[in-house]
Amino acid sequence: MNLAELQELHSLPFFDLISRARAVHEANFPAGKIQLCTLLSIKTGGCSEDCAYCTQSARYETDLENQRLLSKETVMASARAARANGSTRFCMGAAWRGVRGGTERFNQVVEIVKEVSSLGMEVCVTLGELGPNEAVTLKEAGVTAYNHNLDTSPEHYPNIVTSHTYEDRLRTIRNVQDAGMSVCCGGILGISETITDRLRMLEVISSFNPQPESVPINSLMPMPGTPLANNPQVDPFDLVRMIACARIAVPGAKVRLSAGRTRLSDETQALCFFAGANSIFYGDKLLTAENPEAGKDRELLAKLGLETLEPNPSLAAPETDHALPASPCCSTAGCC
C-alpha cells in the first residue's frame, strides 16, 4: 500500500478501521489462532550500535549487565522449557552489529540453531546485519525466519540510529529473502516519530516482495540511560490503529503484539487481537525488558476463547510476486 492509501485508512473512524481490519484478518486467518513465541537474548549488551531506544548499546550508561554468548546447553535448556510451556517459535537475539561467516561466534550460533531446530519448533534469529553467504548458512542450519526490524520511516531513522543506515537494513532483508528464509520485520511506536513516520514504515514493509511472514509492532519501553528514557507512553488507541493498518497492509503476515504489553490492559490487548494481532511473545522477558507472565497470557486467551497455533518448523517462505520488483525498497525516490 502507498502512503496516501495508508493515511486514508488510518484516518477512518476507529470502529470503521478495526471492522475493515477484522474482515481482512478473518479472510486470511479463519481459524483465528494465536502464535506463541519465546524470545531469548543469547548475547546481551556491549553492542557497538547507537540505537537510541536500546539498553544494549555500549554508548549509553545503563544498569544492564553485559553477557557473552550463551552456551549451547544453556540455550537448549531455555528452548526445551519454552516448548514445554506451549511456545511454537523460539527466537534468539544477539546484541551485535552483524555476523560474518567463518568466525567463532557465527559457527557457535549455527551449531545452536541446528540443535534448537531439532526440537520441532520454528526457529527465528536476529543477529544484526547479514551477508548473502551467512544467510544461506543459517537457512541450511534450520532457521525458519530472520528478524530485522526497520523501526521507523526512512526519514526519521537517522534521528534514532546513526551507526548504520536504512539501506543497510534493507540489504540484509534482501539477503534473507534470497536465501529462502521468511522475514520478520516491523517497528517501534513511541520513538519520537509522527503518524506519517509510522505509516511510511508500513508502506516500505508492505512493498517487500515477498511480504514479511510476520510483522512485530512494538511500543517503546523507555529505559533509563538511553536517549529516549523520558518519552511518553504510546496511546493504546494509536497502537490498535497501527495493528489494524498492519493487518490490512500485510494481510498474510502474522502481526505480532510485541514489546510494551506489560503496560496494556486486558481490554486493550483484546482490541489488538480483534483488529488483527495473532502472535505474541510469551514468557517473562523480551531480551532485556519485562513481558507478561505466561500464566497471565494463558488466562487472557482463555477468557477470549482464543486457541494457540501449532508449530510449523518446515514453514516455507512466502512466494515472490513476479509482477512486483524483487527487492525491498522505499517508494520515495532517493531514499534507498
MORAGI-V799122 format. One record per backbone hydrogen bond with DSSP energy under -1.0 kcal/mol. CO is the residue of the C=O (numbers start at 1). NH is the residue of the N-H. E is the energy in kcal/mol with one decimal. If there is no record, write none. Layout:
co	nh	e
CO	NH	E
CO	NH	E
This chain:
co	nh	e
2	6	-2.2
3	7	-2.8
4	8	-2.2
5	9	-2.1
6	10	-3.0
7	11	-1.6
9	12	-1.6
13	17	-2.4
14	18	-2.3
15	19	-1.7
16	20	-2.0
17	21	-2.4
18	22	-2.3
19	23	-1.9
20	24	-1.9
21	25	-2.6
22	26	-2.7
23	27	-1.7
24	28	-1.6
25	29	-2.9
29	32	-1.4
34	309	-2.7
35	280	-2.4
36	88	-2.7
36	89	-1.4
37	282	-4.7
38	91	-3.6
40	93	-2.5
42	70	-2.9
43	95	-2.3
44	67	-3.3
47	58	-3.4
51	54	-1.7
52	228	-1.3
56	47	-2.7
57	60	-1.2
67	44	-1.5
71	75	-2.3
72	76	-2.5
73	77	-1.8
74	78	-1.7
75	79	-2.6
76	80	-2.7
77	81	-1.9
78	82	-2.4
79	83	-2.4
80	84	-2.4
81	85	-1.4
82	87	-2.5
83	86	-1.4
88	122	-2.7
89	38	-2.7
90	124	-2.4
91	40	-2.9
92	126	-2.3
93	42	-2.3
93	43	-1.1
94	96	-2.1
97	129	-3.0
100	103	-1.5
103	107	-2.4
104	108	-2.2
105	109	-2.1
106	110	-2.4
107	111	-2.0
108	112	-2.1
109	113	-2.9
110	114	-2.2
111	115	-1.8
112	116	-2.7
113	117	-2.7
116	119	-2.0
117	120	-1.2
122	90	-2.9
123	144	-2.9
123	145	-1.9
124	92	-2.5
125	147	-2.4
126	94	-2.3
129	99	-1.8
131	135	-2.1
132	136	-1.8
133	137	-2.1
134	138	-2.3
135	139	-2.3
136	140	-2.5
137	141	-1.6
138	143	-2.3
144	182	-1.8
145	125	-1.5
146	184	-2.7
150	152	-2.4
151	188	-2.5
153	157	-1.7
156	159	-1.9
157	160	-2.0
157	161	-2.7
160	52	-2.1
165	169	-1.4
166	170	-2.3
167	171	-2.2
168	172	-1.8
169	173	-2.1
170	174	-2.2
171	175	-2.2
172	176	-2.4
173	177	-2.4
174	178	-2.7
175	179	-1.3
176	181	-1.9
177	180	-1.4
182	146	-2.5
183	213	-2.1
183	214	-1.4
184	148	-2.5
186	150	-1.9
186	151	-1.4
187	218	-2.6
189	220	-3.1
194	198	-1.9
195	199	-2.3
196	200	-2.7
197	201	-2.1
198	202	-1.7
199	203	-2.3
200	204	-2.4
201	205	-2.5
202	206	-2.9
205	208	-1.3
213	254	-2.4
214	185	-2.2
215	256	-1.8
216	187	-1.8
217	258	-1.9
218	189	-3.2
223	226	-2.0
226	229	-1.8
228	231	-1.7
235	239	-1.9
236	240	-2.3
237	241	-2.3
238	242	-2.1
239	243	-2.4
240	244	-2.5
241	245	-2.6
242	246	-2.6
243	247	-2.3
244	248	-1.9
245	249	-2.7
246	250	-2.5
250	253	-1.6
254	215	-3.1
255	278	-2.0
256	217	-3.1
259	219	-2.5
260	263	-1.5
261	264	-1.5
265	269	-2.1
266	270	-2.3
267	271	-2.0
268	272	-2.1
269	273	-2.4
270	274	-2.3
271	275	-2.3
272	277	-2.6
278	35	-2.5
279	257	-2.7
280	37	-2.3
284	291	-1.2
286	288	-1.3
286	289	-3.1
289	286	-3.4
293	297	-2.0
294	298	-2.6
295	299	-2.1
296	300	-2.2
297	301	-2.8
298	302	-2.2
299	303	-2.1
300	304	-1.8
301	306	-2.7
307	34	-2.7
312	315	-2.0
321	324	-2.1
332	335	-1.8
